[in-house]
Amino acid sequence: MLVLASESPRRLALLAQVGIVPDAVVPAHLSERPLKREQPRAYAARLASEKAVTVRRSWKGEPALILAADTVVACGRRILPKASNDTDVIACLRLLSGRSHQVLTAVALVNTSGGISSRLVTTRVTFAQLSDRAIATLVASKDGIGKAGGYAIQGKTEGLVRQISGSYSNVVGLPLFQTVQLLKGCGFPVL
C-alpha cells in the first residue's frame, strides 16, 4: 500500500502522470512555520520528514509506505511564505520579479518497518521583470493562493519565467524522477 501524506491536488496529479495512484491520502496537518534561523534546505527536509512520520504514527490500516513532500521557494536565505491572500502574492511576485530563486522540494518515504529515506531537489527559476499589469493579472487569477512563493508555474506564471534549470515537476510540487527512485528502492511497483 501507498499513503500520500499531503493535501496537495498537484502532488496527486503528478503521481498519476507516472501511473502511481496512492491507496489513501492523509494530510499531516502540521505547523509549517520555520524554526528560528532555519535555512530553506533544512526547513524543507524537516517538514517532509515530519509529515511522513506523523502520518505513519496515525495510520491504522495495513502496512504501507508513507510518502510526503514539502516545497519551499527561497530567495537567497529567505523562505517565502505559502501565500494566503492577495497581499502575500503581490509581495512574493515583487520580490521575485527579474530575479532568480530556488524551488526546493524534500521528499520523504517511510517504509513498512519505519525506516525513512529522503531526497532534496533544487530547481533554479528566473522570472522576467514583472510589470504592475502582469502582477495584477496573476493576482486576479488566484493561482498563487496557497502556493509557496505566491505562484503556480503551471498557470499563467509560466509565460513570465525566463529560465528553469532543473526539474519542472519539482517546481509544480513533486520531483517525479527522485520520487519514483525512492519508491522503486522500497520495492513499490513503478515504471
Backbone as a chain_set.jsonl record, in Angstrom:
{"seq": "MLVLASESPRRLALLAQVGIVPDAVVPAHLSERPLKREQPRAYAARLASEKAVTVRRSWKGEPALILAADTVVACGRRILPKASNDTDVIACLRLLSGRSHQVLTAVALVNTSGGISSRLVTTRVTFAQLSDRAIATLVASKDGIGKAGGYAIQGKTEGLVRQISGSYSNVVGLPLFQTVQLLKGCGFPVL", "coords": {"N": [[0.827, -1.191, 0.0], [0.317, 2.315, -0.566], [0.502, 5.415, 0.945], [-0.271, 8.761, 0.625], [0.972, 11.48, 2.187], [-0.273, 14.174, 2.145], [-2.118, 17.104, 1.229], [-2.182, 18.19, -1.196], [-3.5, 18.719, -4.336], [-1.985, 18.906, -6.632], [0.259, 17.3, -6.212], [-0.906, 14.791, -6.155], [-1.899, 14.673, -8.774], [0.518, 14.807, -10.21], [1.741, 12.371, -9.444], [-0.108, 10.635, -10.636], [0.469, 11.104, -13.312], [2.671, 9.493, -13.769], [1.623, 7.041, -13.443], [1.067, 6.316, -10.797], [-1.085, 5.71, -8.216], [-2.059, 6.574, -5.144], [-3.117, 4.529, -2.362], [-4.366, 5.71, -0.283], [-4.986, 9.048, 0.895], [-3.714, 11.12, 3.222], [-3.55, 13.912, 4.952], [-1.026, 15.559, 6.95], [-1.282, 17.776, 8.648], [0.427, 19.747, 10.061], [2.219, 22.366, 11.807], [3.584, 24.78, 9.711], [5.492, 26.616, 10.134], [8.646, 28.131, 9.911], [11.542, 27.281, 11.867], [13.403, 29.304, 14.183], [15.971, 30.989, 12.55], [16.199, 28.939, 10.708], [17.372, 27.403, 7.789], [16.471, 27.35, 4.263], [16.833, 24.742, 2.954], [17.103, 22.938, 5.121], [14.691, 23.405, 6.371], [12.736, 22.518, 4.469], [13.443, 19.787, 4.318], [13.05, 18.978, 6.979], [10.259, 19.405, 7.335], [9.108, 17.654, 5.393], [9.947, 15.133, 6.348], [8.792, 15.171, 8.938], [6.066, 15.252, 8.267], [5.73, 12.75, 6.994], [6.409, 10.946, 9.065], [4.535, 11.66, 11.039], [2.084, 10.961, 9.808], [2.537, 8.234, 9.505], [2.559, 7.396, 12.183], [-0.1, 7.811, 12.887], [-1.453, 6.153, 11.178], [-3.728, 3.578, 10.718], [-4.295, 1.466, 9.12], [-3.479, -1.388, 6.993], [0.006, -2.464, 6.687], [1.997, 0.067, 5.177], [3.653, 2.12, 2.721], [4.655, 5.392, 3.379], [4.414, 8.418, 1.872], [5.689, 11.646, 1.68], [6.008, 15.194, 1.083], [7.578, 18.409, 0.844], [7.506, 21.644, -0.383], [9.505, 24.448, -0.945], [9.962, 27.849, -1.596], [12.693, 29.829, -2.135], [14.487, 32.803, -1.768], [17.571, 33.624, -1.938], [18.595, 33.292, 1.363], [16.154, 33.595, 2.352], [12.991, 32.367, 3.179], [10.163, 32.128, 1.346], [6.688, 32.821, 1.951], [3.851, 30.54, 2.033], [1.463, 31.684, 0.12], [-1.304, 33.308, 1.496], [-3.146, 35.178, 0.866], [-4.074, 37.926, -1.344], [-2.303, 40.038, -0.831], [-0.001, 38.741, 0.117], [0.686, 37.337, -2.214], [1.268, 39.453, -3.999], [3.484, 40.633, -2.662], [5.358, 38.51, -2.776], [5.645, 38.139, -5.593], [6.66, 40.649, -6.365], [9.124, 40.588, -5.065], [10.333, 38.435, -6.417], [10.404, 39.276, -9.038], [12.226, 39.719, -11.98], [14.373, 38.321, -11.004], [16.401, 35.487, -9.979], [15.498, 32.515, -8.274], [15.276, 29.829, -5.874], [13.618, 26.709, -5.978], [12.872, 24.357, -3.724], [12.308, 21.026, -3.06], [11.641, 18.668, -0.698], [11.481, 15.209, -0.404], [10.098, 12.592, 1.385], [10.094, 9.225, 2.422], [8.596, 6.785, 4.27], [9.236, 3.514, 5.093], [7.695, 0.204, 5.39], [8.721, -0.873, 7.71], [9.382, 1.263, 9.215], [11.671, 2.682, 8.605], [13.257, 5.546, 7.143], [13.647, 7.246, 4.069], [15.019, 9.832, 2.089], [15.029, 12.617, -0.219], [16.335, 15.64, -1.555], [15.535, 18.122, -3.758], [16.605, 20.65, -5.933], [15.614, 23.367, -7.882], [16.353, 25.928, -10.103], [14.814, 28.955, -10.788], [14.1, 31.595, -12.97], [12.588, 34.649, -13.138], [11.076, 36.901, -15.489], [11.245, 40.498, -15.673], [8.598, 41.747, -13.886], [5.771, 43.499, -14.759], [3.529, 45.974, -13.323], [1.027, 45.488, -14.314], [1.206, 42.788, -15.139], [1.612, 41.563, -12.652], [-0.823, 42.25, -11.428], [-2.583, 40.808, -13.057], [-1.8, 38.174, -12.499], [-2.399, 38.072, -9.764], [-5.184, 38.442, -9.87], [-5.917, 36.052, -11.055], [-5.836, 34.236, -9.039], [-4.2, 32.036, -8.858], [-1.923, 31.923, -7.27], [-2.616, 31.725, -4.599], [-2.26, 29.884, -1.665], [0.048, 28.729, -2.521], [3.535, 28.051, -2.344], [5.71, 30.771, -2.333], [3.894, 32.269, -3.729], [3.049, 31.699, -6.35], [2.01, 29.638, -9.154], [3.619, 27.559, -11.225], [2.525, 26.114, -13.309], [0.452, 27.589, -14.177], [-0.684, 30.803, -15.317], [1.674, 32.058, -14.763], [3.801, 30.702, -15.948], [4.314, 31.796, -18.443], [5.869, 33.945, -17.833], [8.28, 33.176, -16.978], [11.637, 33.226, -17.424], [13.695, 31.352, -17.405], [14.346, 27.967, -16.486], [16.213, 25.865, -14.494], [16.688, 22.69, -13.972], [14.421, 20.371, -12.424], [11.183, 20.455, -13.713], [8.81, 19.33, -12.674], [9.413, 19.409, -10.011], [9.12, 22.116, -9.396], [6.404, 22.341, -9.684], [5.628, 20.806, -7.538], [6.448, 18.212, -6.823], [9.216, 16.323, -7.303], [9.403, 14.18, -9.821], [11.186, 12.174, -10.883], [13.013, 11.604, -8.761], [11.209, 10.844, -6.802], [10.043, 8.532, -7.899], [12.345, 6.939, -7.922], [12.834, 6.645, -5.154], [10.54, 5.192, -4.416], [10.862, 2.864, -5.97], [13.139, 1.87, -4.739], [12.083, 0.904, -2.407], [10.713, -1.224, -3.258], [8.244, -0.743, -4.423], [5.899, -1.096, -7.034], [6.668, 0.54, -9.857], [6.961, 2.365, -12.95]], "CA": [[0.0, 0.0, 0.0], [0.99, 3.613, -0.573], [-0.276, 6.513, 1.522], [0.294, 10.074, 0.34], [0.787, 12.368, 3.338], [-0.347, 15.505, 1.543], [-3.436, 17.516, 0.768], [-1.95, 18.901, -2.452], [-4.016, 18.067, -5.538], [-0.922, 18.875, -7.637], [1.095, 16.11, -5.98], [-1.709, 13.641, -6.579], [-1.923, 14.696, -10.24], [1.859, 14.465, -10.697], [1.898, 10.926, -9.284], [-0.948, 9.989, -11.652], [1.17, 11.221, -14.6], [3.601, 8.374, -13.917], [0.891, 5.815, -13.168], [1.01, 5.989, -9.374], [-2.314, 6.147, -7.552], [-1.979, 6.157, -3.747], [-4.279, 3.829, -1.804], [-5.016, 6.66, 0.628], [-4.403, 10.384, 1.014], [-3.904, 11.508, 4.616], [-2.717, 15.074, 5.264], [-0.409, 15.518, 8.279], [-1.75, 18.933, 9.424], [1.473, 20.246, 10.958], [2.593, 23.77, 11.677], [4.618, 24.92, 8.685], [6.283, 27.799, 10.475], [10.079, 27.829, 10.027], [12.179, 27.495, 13.156], [14.254, 30.493, 14.194], [17.22, 30.881, 11.776], [16.215, 27.72, 9.892], [17.683, 27.635, 6.387], [15.464, 26.741, 3.386], [17.037, 23.302, 2.725], [16.801, 22.232, 6.368], [13.248, 23.575, 6.599], [12.002, 21.607, 3.578], [13.741, 18.409, 4.731], [12.387, 18.729, 8.261], [8.807, 19.298, 7.172], [8.752, 16.426, 4.668], [10.13, 14.001, 7.266], [7.781, 15.246, 9.998], [4.776, 14.873, 7.686], [5.717, 11.298, 6.774], [6.424, 10.263, 10.364], [3.257, 11.936, 11.699], [1.04, 10.139, 9.19], [2.813, 6.821, 9.837], [2.13, 7.155, 13.575], [-1.564, 7.81, 12.986], [-2.009, 5.216, 10.212], [-4.309, 2.395, 11.358], [-4.541, 0.453, 8.104], [-2.444, -2.407, 6.809], [1.33, -1.86, 6.48], [2.02, 0.914, 3.983], [4.685, 3.129, 2.515], [4.099, 6.731, 3.588], [5.139, 9.376, 1.041], [5.399, 13.05, 1.995], [6.898, 16.159, 0.437], [7.367, 19.81, 1.166], [8.131, 22.527, -1.373], [9.861, 25.755, -0.411], [10.529, 28.82, -2.524], [13.674, 30.608, -1.385], [15.216, 33.865, -2.454], [18.718, 33.668, -1.034], [18.287, 32.523, 2.573], [14.785, 33.942, 2.757], [11.934, 31.422, 2.845], [8.938, 32.846, 1.021], [5.535, 32.155, 2.548], [2.771, 29.976, 1.228], [0.598, 32.866, 0.075], [-2.658, 33.068, 1.993], [-4.042, 36.225, 0.371], [-3.532, 38.715, -2.462], [-1.167, 40.834, -0.361], [1.157, 37.839, 0.11], [1.037, 37.061, -3.611], [1.906, 40.664, -4.526], [4.808, 40.769, -2.043], [6.236, 37.47, -3.332], [5.92, 38.411, -7.003], [7.552, 41.82, -6.45], [10.451, 40.145, -4.664], [10.876, 37.517, -7.417], [10.448, 39.951, -10.331], [13.531, 39.975, -12.569], [15.412, 37.644, -10.229], [16.418, 34.033, -9.878], [15.251, 31.975, -6.938], [15.325, 28.376, -5.82], [12.473, 25.93, -5.505], [13.413, 23.161, -3.081], [11.308, 20.072, -2.588], [12.135, 17.49, 0.012], [10.57, 14.064, -0.484], [10.423, 11.613, 2.418], [9.34, 7.979, 2.294], [8.738, 5.874, 5.4], [8.924, 2.157, 4.638], [6.78, -0.539, 6.264], [9.347, -1.163, 9.001], [9.619, 2.53, 9.906], [12.863, 3.378, 8.106], [12.921, 6.702, 6.306], [14.564, 7.654, 3.004], [14.602, 11.148, 1.608], [15.781, 13.313, -1.261], [16.06, 17.07, -1.648], [15.759, 18.534, -5.145], [16.631, 22.101, -6.098], [15.444, 23.886, -9.234], [16.542, 27.388, -10.17], [13.801, 29.584, -11.645], [14.353, 33.018, -13.192], [11.437, 35.394, -13.652], [11.264, 38.151, -16.226], [10.813, 41.661, -14.898], [7.135, 41.728, -13.898], [5.126, 44.815, -14.732], [2.389, 46.059, -12.398], [-0.102, 44.838, -15.001], [1.412, 41.338, -15.059], [1.354, 41.171, -11.263], [-2.272, 42.354, -11.206], [-3.212, 39.686, -13.766], [-1.52, 36.959, -11.724], [-3.175, 38.155, -8.519], [-6.594, 38.231, -10.219], [-6.136, 34.642, -11.42], [-5.878, 33.478, -7.771], [-3.331, 30.863, -8.965], [-0.869, 31.934, -6.265], [-3.12, 31.5, -3.243], [-1.962, 28.552, -1.159], [1.265, 28.215, -3.159], [4.805, 28.573, -1.858], [6.232, 31.832, -3.195], [2.795, 33.028, -4.322], [2.782, 31.443, -7.77], [1.91, 28.272, -9.664], [4.327, 27.544, -12.512], [1.681, 25.502, -14.337], [-0.61, 28.528, -14.526], [-0.309, 31.948, -16.139], [3.047, 32.449, -14.433], [4.784, 30.05, -16.816], [4.646, 32.707, -19.532], [6.734, 35.008, -17.327], [9.504, 32.548, -16.5], [12.69, 33.29, -18.442], [14.535, 30.158, -17.435], [14.29, 26.973, -15.412], [17.34, 24.95, -14.51], [16.36, 21.591, -13.071], [13.176, 19.625, -12.594], [9.928, 21.204, -13.802], [7.818, 18.771, -11.74], [9.802, 19.897, -8.69], [8.527, 23.436, -9.214], [4.958, 22.108, -9.51], [5.45, 20.353, -6.165], [6.953, 16.872, -6.529], [10.181, 15.895, -8.316], [8.952, 12.826, -10.159], [12.27, 11.203, -11.038], [13.516, 11.221, -7.447], [10.13, 10.147, -6.101], [9.973, 7.187, -8.476], [13.517, 6.195, -7.457], [12.6, 6.28, -3.752], [9.529, 4.134, -4.381], [11.497, 1.65, -6.512], [14.058, 1.396, -3.718], [11.301, 0.19, -1.38], [10.005, -2.337, -3.901], [6.927, -0.365, -4.927], [5.89, -1.306, -8.492], [6.532, 1.754, -10.668], [7.603, 2.408, -14.27]], "C": [[0.871, 1.254, 0.0], [0.032, 4.656, -0.031], [0.451, 7.807, 1.196], [-0.052, 10.995, 1.5], [0.789, 13.817, 2.841], [-1.786, 15.821, 1.193], [-3.343, 18.265, -0.562], [-2.527, 18.141, -3.644], [-2.97, 17.99, -6.648], [-0.039, 17.653, -7.449], [0.365, 14.852, -6.428], [-1.727, 13.54, -8.106], [-0.559, 14.332, -10.826], [2.113, 12.966, -10.57], [1.111, 10.179, -10.354], [-0.285, 10.035, -13.028], [2.113, 10.057, -14.845], [2.955, 7.057, -13.462], [0.815, 5.394, -11.711], [-0.259, 6.583, -8.777], [-2.245, 5.655, -6.101], [-3.27, 5.45, -3.306], [-5.053, 4.727, -0.85], [-4.264, 7.982, 0.588], [-4.746, 10.877, 2.416], [-2.999, 12.695, 4.924], [-2.213, 15.016, 6.709], [-0.894, 16.638, 9.195], [-0.748, 19.36, 10.495], [1.616, 21.751, 10.815], [3.706, 23.851, 10.634], [5.451, 26.176, 8.909], [7.763, 27.406, 10.597], [10.574, 28.069, 11.456], [13.077, 28.731, 13.064], [15.582, 30.173, 13.511], [17.311, 29.614, 10.922], [16.435, 28.075, 8.424], [16.673, 26.888, 5.502], [15.614, 25.232, 3.186], [16.647, 22.495, 3.959], [15.303, 22.283, 6.664], [12.441, 22.591, 5.749], [12.207, 20.157, 4.015], [13.025, 18.062, 6.031], [10.893, 18.522, 8.086], [8.397, 18.018, 6.447], [8.86, 15.219, 5.589], [9.074, 13.999, 8.359], [6.398, 14.848, 9.482], [4.68, 13.356, 7.538], [5.626, 10.538, 8.092], [5.098, 10.46, 11.093], [2.147, 11.062, 11.125], [1.285, 8.662, 9.492], [2.324, 6.49, 11.237], [0.61, 7.05, 13.699], [-2.231, 6.768, 12.074], [-2.469, 3.935, 10.905], [-4.567, 1.257, 10.381], [-3.434, -0.584, 8.043], [-1.101, -1.737, 6.545], [1.406, -1.12, 5.138], [3.294, 1.737, 3.93], [3.998, 4.479, 2.686], [4.986, 7.722, 2.843], [4.705, 10.792, 1.396], [6.392, 13.933, 1.268], [6.598, 17.551, 0.969], [8.165, 20.654, 0.182], [8.313, 23.912, -0.771], [10.394, 26.61, -1.552], [11.434, 29.718, -1.696], [14.354, 31.617, -2.284], [16.408, 34.158, -1.549], [18.415, 32.771, 0.156], [16.851, 32.732, 3.039], [13.792, 32.896, 2.258], [10.674, 32.235, 2.574], [7.739, 32.094, 1.578], [4.69, 31.413, 1.526], [1.704, 31.067, 1.264], [-0.816, 32.538, 0.536], [-3.653, 34.115, 1.519], [-3.346, 37.004, -0.744], [-2.301, 39.527, -2.055], [0.103, 39.994, -0.338], [1.629, 37.575, -1.309], [1.785, 38.255, -4.205], [3.325, 40.81, -3.973], [5.797, 39.753, -2.615], [6.624, 37.794, -4.766], [6.839, 39.621, -7.181], [8.973, 41.447, -6.079], [11.11, 39.298, -5.76], [11.052, 38.159, -8.802], [11.88, 40.239, -10.791], [14.684, 39.254, -11.886], [15.331, 36.135, -10.387], [16.131, 33.655, -8.433], [15.33, 30.464, -7.014], [13.991, 27.815, -5.357], [13.064, 24.623, -5.005], [12.257, 22.272, -2.662], [12.029, 18.908, -1.937], [11.055, 16.424, -0.087], [11.039, 13.064, 0.563], [9.517, 10.402, 2.252], [9.647, 7.1, 3.501], [8.333, 4.492, 4.91], [8.096, 1.413, 5.693], [7.403, -0.903, 7.613], [9.74, 0.114, 9.75], [10.87, 3.274, 9.487], [12.458, 4.51, 7.175], [14.044, 6.986, 5.312], [14.088, 9.01, 2.512], [15.533, 11.664, 0.523], [15.392, 14.788, -1.203], [16.459, 17.514, -3.044], [15.65, 20.055, -5.232], [16.501, 22.448, -7.577], [15.599, 25.398, -9.172], [15.555, 27.944, -11.196], [14.128, 31.073, -11.753], [13.12, 33.653, -13.818], [11.898, 36.558, -14.52], [10.926, 39.298, -15.266], [9.29, 41.724, -15.002], [6.582, 43.145, -13.799], [4.001, 44.795, -13.7], [1.174, 45.358, -13.005], [0.007, 43.317, -14.918], [1.128, 40.837, -13.646], [-0.138, 41.199, -10.976], [-3.016, 41.198, -11.875], [-3.011, 38.386, -12.99], [-2.313, 36.944, -10.422], [-4.646, 37.862, -8.804], [-6.901, 36.776, -10.557], [-6.302, 33.75, -10.197], [-5.017, 32.211, -7.813], [-2.31, 30.778, -7.832], [-1.318, 31.676, -4.839], [-2.862, 30.048, -2.842], [-0.692, 27.946, -1.731], [2.498, 28.853, -2.527], [5.324, 29.616, -2.843], [5.163, 32.607, -3.935], [2.564, 32.819, -5.8], [2.687, 29.954, -8.054], [2.526, 28.274, -11.057], [3.44, 27.02, -13.632], [0.494, 26.39, -14.716], [-0.098, 29.626, -15.437], [1.155, 32.355, -15.922], [4.072, 31.866, -15.395], [5.218, 30.949, -17.967], [5.574, 33.832, -19.122], [8.057, 34.47, -16.779], [10.518, 32.542, -17.64], [13.46, 31.995, -18.547], [14.256, 29.271, -16.23], [15.503, 26.077, -15.584], [17.068, 23.87, -13.467], [15.01, 20.993, -13.399], [11.94, 20.527, -12.61], [8.917, 20.668, -12.789], [8.149, 19.152, -10.303], [9.136, 21.234, -8.401], [7.01, 23.313, -9.03], [4.689, 21.572, -8.099], [5.927, 18.957, -5.834], [7.927, 16.455, -7.627], [9.946, 14.428, -8.65], [10.087, 11.812, -10.267], [12.731, 10.694, -9.673], [12.461, 10.462, -6.645], [10.007, 8.711, -6.593], [11.157, 6.343, -7.991], [13.368, 5.763, -5.996], [11.619, 5.121, -3.642], [10.1, 2.811, -4.886], [12.415, 1.026, -5.453], [13.373, 0.636, -2.586], [10.489, -0.955, -1.978], [8.625, -2.008, -4.393], [6.934, -0.482, -6.448], [5.615, -0.007, -9.26], [7.305, 1.559, -11.968], [8.58, 1.277, -14.495]], "O": [[1.999, 1.253, 0.494], [-1.106, 4.769, -0.488], [1.647, 7.938, 1.458], [-1.225, 11.259, 1.766], [1.727, 14.575, 3.087], [-2.578, 14.926, 0.897], [-4.306, 18.895, -0.998], [-2.086, 17.029, -3.933], [-3.047, 17.115, -7.511], [0.371, 17.032, -8.43], [0.967, 13.953, -7.016], [-1.587, 12.451, -8.663], [-0.488, 13.625, -11.831], [2.644, 12.351, -11.495], [1.602, 9.201, -10.918], [-0.453, 9.113, -13.827], [2.337, 9.668, -15.992], [3.646, 6.09, -13.141], [0.528, 4.233, -11.418], [-0.479, 7.794, -8.824], [-2.359, 4.455, -5.851], [-4.357, 5.735, -3.808], [-6.249, 4.532, -0.633], [-3.071, 8.031, 0.288], [-5.918, 11.033, 2.759], [-1.801, 12.512, 5.137], [-2.894, 14.487, 7.587], [-0.914, 16.461, 10.413], [-1.05, 19.334, 11.688], [1.184, 22.335, 9.822], [4.66, 23.073, 10.677], [6.038, 26.722, 7.975], [8.093, 26.455, 11.305], [10.079, 28.951, 12.158], [13.46, 29.142, 11.969], [16.242, 29.193, 13.859], [18.396, 29.26, 10.461], [15.757, 28.949, 7.884], [16.083, 25.901, 5.941], [14.619, 24.509, 3.241], [15.945, 21.489, 3.854], [14.726, 21.311, 7.151], [11.556, 21.908, 6.266], [11.25, 19.385, 4.075], [12.459, 16.977, 6.164], [10.326, 17.572, 8.626], [7.434, 17.365, 6.849], [7.966, 14.373, 5.613], [8.516, 12.95, 8.679], [5.643, 14.179, 10.188], [3.674, 12.751, 7.909], [4.849, 9.591, 8.213], [4.588, 9.522, 11.705], [1.358, 10.486, 11.874], [0.332, 7.914, 9.712], [1.742, 5.428, 11.459], [0.099, 6.288, 14.52], [-3.433, 6.527, 12.185], [-1.687, 3.284, 11.598], [-5.017, 0.187, 10.79], [-2.571, -0.652, 8.918], [-1.066, -0.553, 6.209], [0.943, -1.615, 4.11], [3.925, 2.013, 4.951], [2.888, 4.683, 2.195], [6.172, 7.85, 3.148], [3.514, 11.104, 1.413], [7.474, 13.491, 0.884], [5.51, 17.825, 1.473], [9.348, 20.406, -0.053], [7.397, 24.472, -0.169], [11.184, 26.144, -2.372], [11.013, 30.294, -0.693], [14.743, 31.315, -3.412], [16.283, 34.842, -0.533], [18.022, 31.617, -0.019], [16.401, 32.114, 4.004], [13.753, 32.578, 1.069], [10.176, 32.941, 3.452], [7.763, 30.866, 1.668], [4.802, 31.632, 0.32], [1.115, 31.338, 2.31], [-1.446, 31.609, 0.031], [-4.857, 33.975, 1.734], [-2.176, 36.768, -1.045], [-1.368, 39.684, -2.842], [1.169, 40.471, -0.729], [2.829, 37.585, -1.582], [2.823, 38.081, -4.844], [4.261, 41.08, -4.726], [6.943, 40.096, -2.905], [7.801, 37.731, -5.119], [7.704, 39.615, -8.057], [9.925, 41.924, -6.697], [12.309, 39.429, -6.005], [11.778, 37.626, -9.641], [12.647, 40.907, -10.097], [15.847, 39.545, -12.162], [14.335, 35.588, -10.861], [16.476, 34.379, -7.5], [15.439, 29.892, -8.099], [13.331, 28.363, -4.474], [13.681, 23.875, -5.764], [11.333, 22.723, -1.984], [12.893, 18.262, -2.529], [9.872, 16.696, 0.118], [12.221, 12.726, 0.629], [8.324, 10.536, 1.978], [10.794, 6.718, 3.733], [7.238, 4.306, 4.38], [7.835, 1.949, 6.77], [6.68, -1.21, 8.561], [10.365, 0.043, 10.808], [11.113, 4.384, 9.959], [11.432, 4.433, 6.5], [15.224, 6.971, 5.66], [12.891, 9.297, 2.52], [16.666, 11.206, 0.374], [14.266, 15.134, -0.848], [17.597, 17.304, -3.465], [14.732, 20.662, -4.68], [17.201, 21.885, -8.419], [15.042, 26.058, -8.294], [15.477, 27.462, -12.326], [14.4, 31.73, -10.748], [12.668, 33.245, -14.889], [12.971, 37.123, -14.309], [10.387, 39.075, -14.182], [8.752, 41.752, -16.109], [6.895, 43.886, -12.867], [3.574, 43.728, -13.257], [0.395, 44.718, -12.299], [-0.984, 42.635, -14.658], [0.478, 39.806, -13.467], [-0.668, 40.28, -10.353], [-3.977, 40.672, -11.313], [-3.942, 37.594, -12.843], [-2.84, 35.904, -10.028], [-5.285, 37.117, -8.061], [-8.028, 36.32, -10.364], [-6.838, 32.646, -10.293], [-5.094, 31.391, -6.898], [-1.877, 29.684, -7.47], [-0.49, 31.434, -3.961], [-3.195, 29.114, -3.571], [-0.38, 26.786, -1.463], [2.503, 30.044, -2.213], [5.369, 29.369, -4.048], [5.484, 33.518, -4.698], [1.949, 33.662, -6.453], [3.207, 29.122, -7.309], [2.008, 28.922, -11.966], [3.584, 27.436, -14.782], [-0.368, 25.978, -15.492], [0.813, 29.408, -16.236], [1.784, 32.93, -16.81], [5.111, 32.481, -15.632], [6.362, 30.875, -18.417], [6.025, 34.6, -19.972], [8.848, 35.21, -16.194], [10.29, 31.934, -18.686], [13.838, 31.577, -19.641], [13.973, 29.74, -15.128], [15.784, 25.592, -16.68], [17.194, 24.091, -12.263], [14.522, 21.104, -14.524], [11.679, 21.263, -11.658], [8.239, 21.447, -12.119], [7.253, 19.213, -9.461], [8.645, 21.462, -7.296], [6.407, 24.099, -8.299], [3.636, 21.852, -7.525], [5.83, 18.537, -4.68], [7.513, 16.252, -8.768], [10.254, 13.544, -7.852], [9.949, 10.689, -9.781], [12.827, 9.486, -9.46], [12.789, 9.543, -5.896], [9.882, 7.783, -5.793], [10.99, 5.162, -7.684], [13.735, 4.643, -5.64], [11.835, 4.185, -2.872], [9.85, 1.759, -4.297], [12.456, -0.194, -5.296], [13.998, -0.169, -1.895], [9.679, -1.578, -1.292], [7.881, -2.919, -4.756], [7.873, -0.017, -7.094], [4.484, 0.478, -9.304], [8.183, 0.702, -12.066], [9.19, 1.192, -15.561]]}, "num_chains": 1, "name": "protein.A"}
